[in-house]
Amino acid sequence: MKKNLLLMMLVLLLAMLAACAPDRAEEPKPADGKDVAEEPKPEKLVIWEDVDKSKDWLPAAIESFEKEHGIKVEFKELNMADKIRDQLRLDGPTGNAPDVVTLPHDQIGQVVTEGLLQEINVEDSVLKTYSESSITAQMYDGKLYGLPKATETPVFIYNKALMEKAPETMDELYTFSKDFTKGGNYGFLALWDNFYFAHGAIAGMGGYVFNEGAEGLDRDDIGLNNEGAVEGAAYIQKWYTEGLFPKGIIGETGGAAMDGLFNEGKVAAVMNGPWAFQGMRDAGVDIGIAPMPKLPNGEPVKTFMGVKGWHVTKFTKNPYWATKLIEHLSNDENSKARFEAVSEIPANVALVEDPIIADNEGAKAVAVQSQYAVPMPNIPEMGEVWGPMASALQTVATGKSEPQAALDEAVKSIKTNIETNHPAK
């Protein structure tokens, strides 16, 4: 009886202690799953931001984070396209790496494979802040490695002095161009020998880079020479063979040639990205901006979408607080401030209807076009696609090869390079 009584008293005592204990399930957890109490606040966190992208917004965002959490934050500017990744490779092993970096999403697969970034864990309420496609772009191998800060995709830009309004379809644009293209003037230009831009027509006709499998992108399922891709390449070739595109916009100098012609008032419309807006305005061109017209098959031009993100490095000693920092940097308030400062379109869904986006012609066009855009594949094997596709498109554009033969050769090269440089796990 005494043993039973003691047992009952022990059970009662444990129940009382459990009732008085804090609810552990509701306490925030850092990225590695440890309790916050196990990761004390650091004295300082360090951010690497892109060059010329911090002025007029980042200091204020840092100040509000410091005030809320009592953690000092410093930042440094490095070129995002290559310098951040390259410097992280050097500084990581020496203990000089930052806690947070910004990178384009198509680099995620490679830097994760190299052990430079770590997975982050955030609440569903945070994920719902951003568009689904922008979150998908921040994932690799089914895991989340960042939060989006800006999206970009090519759109239709026209000179209002030469074109009254943006056409609804590419058929309308083709008819306009046939009439307008003469005497050194062109109705429409696009860098369609560059796969970044050509993807819009190829994917819109039914081609694809890597098919989406159950576990993510399938590197062995390449759709760049299927029926739709060939149809898209043939459509691209049509603009070149009929003289609607000048020979000078093929190859590495094509972009500069196209920009020069447009800024001189010799081109009515171009396909280009939001990075080109300001240069056009500085040249004195009154530009109109719209989503790309629909293809002859009635489908939208499925442009590539790039998503810039905030990421937690593998080398930080404070993954929980670094994650909190990137949540803060990419929240609605700071994303809006960043857009006002640098004009890069945020991925925050709440801001699409905000007047600052809705009343901005360029931002609205990018936001609408992004609904049809495809995030550039972020697996390392994507690096093997650009070269062969550029070669194929240039032979198609110059009439040296027919679309099917050119794309067959490109896919053959892509598969060989993948097998050579990316051995299967």
Buried (B, 14 or more C-beta within 10 A) or exposed (E): EEEEEEEEEEEEEEEEEEEEEEEEEEEEBBBEEEEBEEBEEBEEBBBBBBEEBBEEBBEEBBEEBBEEBEBEBEBEBBEBEEBBBEBBBEBBEEEEBBBBBBBBBBBBBBBBBBEBBBBBBBEEEBEEBBBEBBBBBBBBBEEBBBBBBBBBBBBBBBBEEBBEEBBEEBEEBBEBBEEBBEEEBBBBBBBBBBBBBBBBBBBBBBBBBBEEEEEBBEBEEBBBBBEBBBBBBBBBBEBBBEEBBBEEBBBEEBBEBBBBBBBEBBBBBBBBBBEBBEEBEEBEBEBBBBBBBBBBEEBBBBBBBBBBBBBBBBBBEBBBBBBBBBBBBBBBEBBBBBBEBBBBBBBBBBBBEBEEBEEBBBBBBBBBBBEBBBBBBBBBBBBBBEBBBBBBBBBBBBEEBBBBBBBBBBBEBBBEBBBEEBEEE
